[in-house]
Amino acid sequence: MRFKFSKIEVMFLRYFLRYFIVSIFIFTSIFFIYSFIQIMNEDDIVKGISGYYLSRTLIYLLPSIIVQSLPFCIIFSIFFSVGELSSKGELIAIRVGGYSYPSIVRLLLLFILLLTIISYQLIHNISPSYSAKSKEYLRTMISRVTNINLKPGTFTNVSTFAIYSEKIKDNVMQNVIIFQNIENEENQKLFIKTQSKKGLYNTVKEKGIKITLFDGNLYQIDKNNYNILNYGKFLEYYSFIPFEIDLKSYAKSPKYISTDALMDLLKDEKIPKNIFNIKKEIYDRLSQNISIFTLSLLSIVLAFCFEKDSKYFSFLSSIFIIIMHYGINIIFSKLVYKNQDWLKYESFASPFIISVLSFYIYRKRLSKK
C-alpha cells in the first residue's frame, strides 16, 4: 500500500522542519546550559572539577534534555510555520485551491506521530538509564575530585568510612576517630573504630586518602554477634581509604529505572515501600509521551484559527500553551497528594483537557471555515 502526499503537504512539512531543526538546537542548548549551571551550583563541589567526569555527566543527560525540549520545539515550529505561510499569502491560496486544514497537515501529523513513537523509547528506557549514569559520573566527580576536604570538629564520610578530627592543621590531625562499617556478600557485618591522639593524611587525586595514625586503639565489633569484641593497641597504623561510589540510593529512585523494570517491581509479590512513587513515575512518563501529540494538535488548531503572520504572536501563543500544560499538571499534582486515588486522573489530566479543547476549537472555528 503506497501513500501519496500532495505537494502542499510536503511544502508545509518543509516549513515545519526548517523551524524544528533550529528550535531543537536552541532549546537543547538552553536546557544543556541550565543543566551545566545546576551541576556547578552543587554544594559539594568545593575544590575544582574534572573535565572527564563533567563531560560525561552532561553527555548522558542529552536524552532527557531532548525529551524535555521536544514539545517546545514542535509548538514553536507549528506557529512559526503557519505564520510564515500567512505572511506570504500562501495559506489563503492553498485554502482557495480547495485544501482542507486536515489535508494540509496530514503529513506533518504522521511526522509528529513518528516523533511520539521515538520519544516513547527515550522516555521509558533510554532517558532513565542514561540519567542514572549521569548521576554516577557526577557522584564520582564530587567524591573523587572535589569532596576531599577534611574539616575539624565534623565527621567526613568517605565510602564506608567516617573520619573525625578535633583539630586539623597542615594535614596534621589531633584526636582522630575513624569509623568503618563492613558488610559483604558472605553476610559478614563488622563495625570498626580506630582512635588515636595524632595522625597525618594525604589525598591521592581520584584514588583515595592515605592516613597514618600514631599511638592509638582499635575496636572491632561483630554486628551478627555483639558478644564478640576484638581490641588492640598500636604505636603506628597505616590505612588507605579508597573513594567508592555507593549508587544504592540512586537505584532506589524510580526516576532512574526503566519502565519495564518498574512494571516488574509492581508484579513482585513483595510490595515495594515506594509503590506510590513507582506508579506515579510510570503514569507521568505515559502522560509525557502522549502530551507530545496532544500539544501538537492544539498548536495546529490555534495556529490555523488565528492565522497570524506576527512572530511576536507566534511566540506568545507558544508560551501560553506551554504554561497551560504545566499549569494543569501542577494543579492536579497538588490534588493527588491529598487523595492518592486520583493518581491516574492527575497524570492524564493535561492530555485529556488539551485534546478536548483542540477538538472543540476545531469543531467551532475550523471545520466550517
C-alpha positions as CSV (number, residue, x, y, z in Angstrom):
1,M,0.0,0.0,0.0
2,R,1.5,3.3,-1.1
3,F,0.8,6.6,0.5
4,K,0.6,9.6,-1.8
5,F,1.1,13.1,-0.4
6,S,0.3,16.3,-2.2
7,K,2.9,19.0,-2.8
8,I,1.1,21.2,-0.3
9,E,1.6,18.6,2.5
10,V,5.3,18.2,1.6
11,M,5.7,22.0,1.4
12,F,4.1,22.6,4.8
13,L,6.3,19.8,6.3
14,R,9.4,21.6,4.9
15,Y,8.4,24.8,6.5
16,F,8.0,23.0,9.8
17,L,11.3,21.1,9.6
18,R,13.2,24.3,8.9
19,Y,11.9,25.8,12.2
20,F,12.1,22.5,14.0
21,I,15.8,22.0,13.3
22,V,16.6,25.5,14.6
23,S,14.3,25.0,17.6
24,I,15.8,21.7,18.6
25,F,19.3,23.3,18.6
26,I,18.2,26.3,20.6
27,F,16.1,24.5,23.2
28,T,18.6,21.7,23.8
29,S,21.3,24.3,24.1
30,I,19.3,26.2,26.7
31,F,18.5,23.1,28.8
32,F,22.1,21.9,28.4
33,I,23.4,25.2,29.8
34,Y,20.8,25.1,32.5
35,S,22.0,21.6,33.5
36,F,25.6,22.7,33.5
37,I,24.7,25.6,35.8
38,Q,22.9,23.3,38.2
39,I,25.9,21.0,38.4
40,M,28.3,23.8,39.0
41,N,26.0,25.0,41.9
42,E,26.3,21.7,43.7
43,D,27.2,22.3,47.3
44,D,29.7,19.5,47.3
45,I,31.8,21.0,44.5
46,V,34.4,22.8,46.6
47,K,37.9,22.1,45.1
48,G,37.5,22.1,41.4
49,I,36.1,19.8,38.7
50,S,37.2,17.0,36.4
51,G,36.6,17.7,32.7
52,Y,36.4,13.9,32.1
53,Y,33.6,13.3,34.6
54,L,31.8,16.6,33.9
55,S,31.7,16.0,30.1
56,R,30.2,12.5,30.7
57,T,27.7,13.8,33.3
58,L,26.4,16.2,30.7
59,I,26.5,13.8,27.7
60,Y,24.4,11.2,29.5
61,L,21.8,13.9,30.2
62,L,21.3,14.5,26.5
63,P,18.4,12.0,26.1
64,S,16.4,13.6,28.9
65,I,17.2,17.1,27.6
66,I,16.0,16.1,24.1
67,V,12.7,14.7,25.5
68,Q,12.3,17.9,27.6
69,S,12.9,20.1,24.5
70,L,10.7,18.2,22.1
71,P,7.3,19.7,23.0
72,F,8.7,23.2,23.0
73,C,10.3,22.7,19.5
74,I,7.1,21.3,18.0
75,I,4.8,24.0,19.4
76,F,7.1,26.9,18.3
77,S,7.7,25.3,14.8
78,I,4.0,24.9,14.1
79,F,3.1,28.5,15.0
80,F,6.1,30.0,13.1
81,S,5.4,27.7,10.0
82,V,1.7,28.8,9.8
83,G,2.8,32.4,10.4
84,E,5.2,32.3,7.5
85,L,2.6,30.8,5.2
86,S,0.2,33.5,6.2
87,S,2.7,36.3,5.7
88,K,3.3,35.2,2.1
89,G,-0.4,34.8,1.3
90,E,0.3,31.1,0.5
91,L,-2.2,29.8,3.1
92,I,-5.1,31.8,1.6
93,A,-4.1,30.5,-1.9
94,I,-4.0,26.9,-0.5
95,R,-7.4,27.2,1.0
96,V,-8.9,28.7,-2.1
97,G,-7.4,25.8,-4.0
98,G,-9.8,23.5,-2.1
99,Y,-7.5,22.1,0.5
100,S,-9.0,21.5,4.0
101,Y,-7.0,22.0,7.1
102,P,-6.6,18.2,7.8
103,S,-5.3,17.6,4.3
104,I,-2.7,20.3,4.7
105,V,-1.3,18.9,8.0
106,R,-1.7,15.1,7.3
107,L,2.0,14.5,6.5
108,L,3.0,16.7,9.5
109,L,0.8,14.7,11.8
110,L,2.4,11.5,10.6
111,F,5.8,13.0,11.3
112,I,4.8,14.1,14.8
113,L,3.3,10.6,15.4
114,L,6.7,9.2,14.4
115,L,8.4,11.6,16.9
116,T,6.0,10.4,19.6
117,I,6.9,6.8,18.9
118,I,10.6,7.5,19.0
119,S,10.2,9.6,22.2
120,Y,8.5,6.6,23.8
121,Q,11.8,4.7,23.8
122,L,13.6,7.8,25.0
123,I,11.2,8.5,27.9
124,H,10.7,4.9,29.1
125,N,14.0,3.2,28.6
126,I,16.9,5.4,27.3
127,S,16.5,8.5,29.4
128,P,16.1,6.8,32.8
129,S,19.2,4.6,32.4
130,Y,21.3,7.4,30.9
131,S,20.2,9.8,33.7
132,A,21.3,7.2,36.2
133,K,24.7,7.0,34.5
134,S,24.9,10.8,34.6
135,K,24.3,10.7,38.3
136,E,27.0,8.1,38.7
137,Y,29.6,10.3,36.9
138,L,28.5,13.4,38.9
139,R,28.8,11.5,42.2
140,T,32.2,10.1,41.2
141,M,33.4,13.6,40.3
142,I,32.3,15.0,43.6
143,S,33.7,12.2,45.7
144,R,37.0,11.7,43.9
145,V,37.9,15.2,42.8
146,T,36.1,17.7,44.9
147,N,34.7,16.4,48.2
148,I,38.0,15.6,49.9
149,N,38.4,18.5,52.3
150,L,38.5,17.2,55.9
151,K,37.2,19.7,58.4
152,P,37.9,19.8,62.1
153,G,35.2,19.0,64.5
154,T,33.0,17.3,62.0
155,F,32.6,13.8,60.6
156,T,33.5,13.4,56.9
157,N,32.1,10.4,55.1
158,V,34.3,8.7,52.5
159,S,32.9,5.5,51.0
160,T,32.3,3.2,54.1
161,F,34.4,5.4,56.4
162,A,33.6,8.3,58.7
163,I,36.6,10.4,59.7
164,Y,36.6,12.8,62.7
165,S,39.4,15.0,63.9
166,E,39.3,17.6,66.7
167,K,41.9,19.8,65.1
168,I,43.5,19.8,61.6
169,K,46.4,21.9,60.5
170,D,48.7,21.3,57.5
171,N,47.4,17.8,57.1
172,V,48.2,17.0,60.7
173,M,45.2,15.7,62.8
174,Q,44.7,15.8,66.5
175,N,42.4,13.3,68.5
176,V,41.4,11.3,65.5
177,I,38.4,8.9,65.3
178,I,37.7,6.7,62.3
179,F,34.5,4.6,62.0
180,Q,34.1,1.9,59.4
181,N,31.1,-0.3,58.5
182,I,31.8,-3.5,56.6
183,E,29.1,-5.6,55.0
184,N,29.9,-8.2,52.4
185,E,28.2,-10.9,50.4
186,E,29.3,-13.5,52.9
187,N,26.9,-11.9,55.5
188,Q,29.9,-10.6,57.4
189,K,28.9,-7.4,59.3
190,L,31.6,-5.6,61.2
191,F,31.9,-2.2,62.9
192,I,35.5,-0.9,63.3
193,K,36.5,2.0,65.4
194,T,40.1,3.4,65.2
195,Q,41.1,6.1,67.6
196,S,44.4,7.9,68.1
197,K,45.9,11.1,69.6
198,K,47.7,12.2,66.4
199,G,47.5,11.4,62.6
200,L,48.6,12.5,59.2
201,Y,46.7,12.4,56.0
202,N,47.4,12.9,52.3
203,T,44.9,12.9,49.4
204,V,45.8,10.8,46.3
205,K,43.8,12.5,43.5
206,E,40.9,10.5,42.2
207,K,42.0,7.4,44.2
208,G,41.6,7.9,47.9
209,I,43.2,9.2,51.2
210,K,46.3,7.9,52.9
211,I,46.2,8.1,56.7
212,T,48.9,7.4,59.2
213,L,47.9,7.2,62.9
214,F,50.1,7.2,66.0
215,D,49.6,5.8,69.5
216,G,46.0,4.6,69.4
217,N,43.4,1.9,69.8
218,L,41.4,-0.3,67.5
219,Y,38.0,-1.8,68.3
220,Q,36.2,-4.4,66.1
221,I,32.6,-5.4,66.8
222,D,30.8,-8.3,65.1
223,K,27.2,-7.0,64.4
224,N,26.0,-10.5,63.9
225,N,27.1,-11.3,67.4
226,Y,27.6,-8.3,69.7
227,N,29.3,-10.6,72.3
228,I,32.3,-10.7,70.1
229,L,34.7,-7.8,70.6
230,N,38.2,-7.5,69.3
231,Y,40.5,-4.9,70.8
232,G,44.1,-3.8,70.2
233,K,46.7,-1.1,70.6
234,F,49.1,0.3,68.1
235,L,52.1,2.7,68.0
236,E,51.8,3.4,64.3
237,Y,48.9,2.5,61.9
238,Y,48.7,2.9,58.2
239,S,45.5,2.9,56.2
240,F,44.4,3.8,52.7
241,I,40.7,4.9,52.3
242,P,39.7,4.5,48.6
243,F,37.0,6.6,47.1
244,E,33.9,4.4,46.3
245,I,30.6,5.2,44.7
246,D,27.6,3.9,46.5
247,L,24.7,4.1,44.0
248,K,22.1,2.2,46.1
249,S,20.4,5.5,46.9
250,Y,20.0,6.3,43.2
251,A,19.0,2.8,42.2
252,K,16.0,3.0,44.6
253,S,14.7,6.1,42.9
254,P,12.0,5.3,40.2
255,K,13.3,8.2,38.1
256,Y,16.4,6.3,37.2
257,I,14.7,2.9,36.5
258,S,13.3,1.9,33.1
259,T,9.5,1.5,32.8
260,D,9.8,-2.3,32.2
261,A,11.8,-2.6,35.4
262,L,9.3,-0.6,37.3
263,M,6.5,-2.8,36.0
264,D,8.4,-5.8,37.2
265,L,8.7,-4.3,40.7
266,L,4.9,-3.8,40.7
267,K,4.4,-7.5,39.8
268,D,6.7,-8.7,42.6
269,E,5.0,-10.5,45.4
270,K,6.8,-8.3,47.9
271,I,5.1,-4.9,47.5
272,P,7.8,-2.1,47.4
273,K,7.6,0.6,50.0
274,N,7.7,3.4,47.4
275,I,4.8,1.9,45.3
276,F,3.1,5.3,45.0
277,N,6.2,6.9,43.6
278,I,6.7,4.0,41.2
279,K,3.1,4.2,39.9
280,K,3.4,8.0,39.6
281,E,6.6,7.7,37.6
282,I,5.0,5.3,35.1
283,Y,1.9,7.4,34.7
284,D,3.9,10.6,34.3
285,R,6.0,9.0,31.6
286,L,3.0,7.8,29.6
287,S,1.4,11.3,30.0
288,Q,4.6,13.0,28.9
289,N,4.7,10.8,25.8
290,I,1.0,11.4,24.9
291,S,1.4,15.1,25.6
292,I,3.8,15.5,22.7
293,F,1.0,14.6,20.2
294,T,-1.9,16.4,22.1
295,L,0.1,19.6,22.4
296,S,0.8,19.4,18.7
297,L,-2.9,19.1,17.9
298,L,-3.7,22.2,20.0
299,S,-0.9,24.2,18.4
300,I,-2.1,23.3,14.9
301,V,-5.7,24.2,15.7
302,L,-4.9,27.6,17.3
303,A,-2.3,28.5,14.6
304,F,-4.9,27.9,11.8
305,C,-7.6,29.5,13.9
306,F,-5.8,32.9,14.1
307,E,-3.5,32.7,11.0
308,K,-1.3,35.5,12.3
309,D,1.9,36.3,10.5
310,S,3.3,38.0,13.5
311,K,6.4,36.3,15.1
312,Y,5.6,38.1,18.3
313,F,2.1,36.5,18.3
314,S,3.6,33.0,17.5
315,F,6.0,33.3,20.4
316,L,3.3,34.4,22.9
317,S,0.9,31.7,21.7
318,S,3.6,29.0,22.1
319,I,4.4,30.3,25.6
320,F,0.7,30.3,26.5
321,I,0.2,26.6,25.5
322,I,3.3,25.6,27.5
323,I,2.2,27.5,30.6
324,M,-1.3,26.0,30.3
325,H,0.1,22.5,30.0
326,Y,2.4,22.7,33.0
327,G,-0.1,24.7,35.0
328,I,-2.7,21.9,34.7
329,N,0.0,19.4,35.7
330,I,1.0,21.4,38.8
331,I,-2.7,21.9,39.9
332,F,-3.5,18.2,39.6
333,S,-0.3,17.1,41.2
334,K,-1.1,19.1,44.3
335,L,-4.5,17.4,44.5
336,V,-3.1,13.9,44.1
337,Y,-1.0,14.2,47.2
338,K,-4.2,14.9,49.2
339,N,-6.0,11.9,47.6
340,Q,-3.8,9.3,46.1
341,D,-6.8,7.6,44.4
342,W,-6.7,10.4,41.8
343,L,-3.2,9.4,40.6
344,K,-4.4,8.1,37.2
345,Y,-6.5,11.2,36.6
346,E,-3.8,13.6,37.7
347,S,-1.2,12.2,35.2
348,F,-3.5,12.3,32.2
349,A,-5.5,15.4,33.1
350,S,-3.4,17.7,30.8
351,P,-3.5,15.5,27.7
352,F,-7.2,14.9,28.2
353,I,-8.1,18.6,28.7
354,I,-5.9,19.7,25.8
355,S,-7.4,17.0,23.5
356,V,-11.0,18.1,24.3
357,L,-10.1,21.8,23.8
358,S,-8.4,21.0,20.5
359,F,-11.5,19.1,19.2
360,Y,-13.8,21.9,20.5
361,I,-11.9,24.7,18.7
362,Y,-11.7,22.7,15.5
363,R,-15.4,21.9,15.5
364,K,-16.4,25.5,16.3
365,R,-13.9,27.5,14.3
366,L,-12.2,25.4,11.7
367,S,-14.5,22.6,10.4
368,K,-16.7,25.1,8.6
369,K,-14.1,27.7,7.9
